[in-house]
């Protein structure tokens, strides 16, 4: 074999090795000659770091993504129950349901801890009443912590009791409430409390986007929702999503939940 042929073969081998290295990096891109991230076990751009699950987003804004548990899709209330009743008394309408005044709260059959929650609500057009008697309902996280539902587009109530408030603890950062007859959207992130027996290890944090406007940014709660007193923590595990019957015919639609793992 001539020297020229040997050189050609060496060149071809080098090109093949280079291509293989590029291909390997494309299949599993990243670096291992980089520093370890503080507080983590991974290199910067670590090729061994696991990827998050693929989730298909909803077809339209607000539609449930592929990994959501849909609690109400406009058709039936099979995911819900009412305490002490064999069947649900809240009336189902065309694509939404209404609070059944005086029948009690609506409670999801499923229990949730850390979660992303989407809820849409609307006050009926022509609603009357003032302050806490103007379209009052509520979205209770883990069955204990209320995000207030109220018509705060027209009248005034105490700030920590208006729409989007963490009731009795924090007003929302802004008031983007839509008028009766229009739909409001709550996108909520629950960072659930943790307990060790009777001891609080970590409090509850809530994030709320209210009609796309930031209303609570990882807000730390002082305890469960109470009226006229300061709430404290009572140890609990996962809890249901609860919608409050406060005597007003508030409407709900498009409710879904994504379970989130603890960090
Ligand atoms: Mg309420």
Boltz pocket constraint, residues with backbone or C-beta under 6 A from the ligand:
constraints:
  - pocket:
      binder: B
      contacts: [[A, 136], [A, 137], [A, 138], [A, 146], [A, 147], [A, 148], [A, 149], [A, 244], [A, 246]]
      max_distance: 6.0
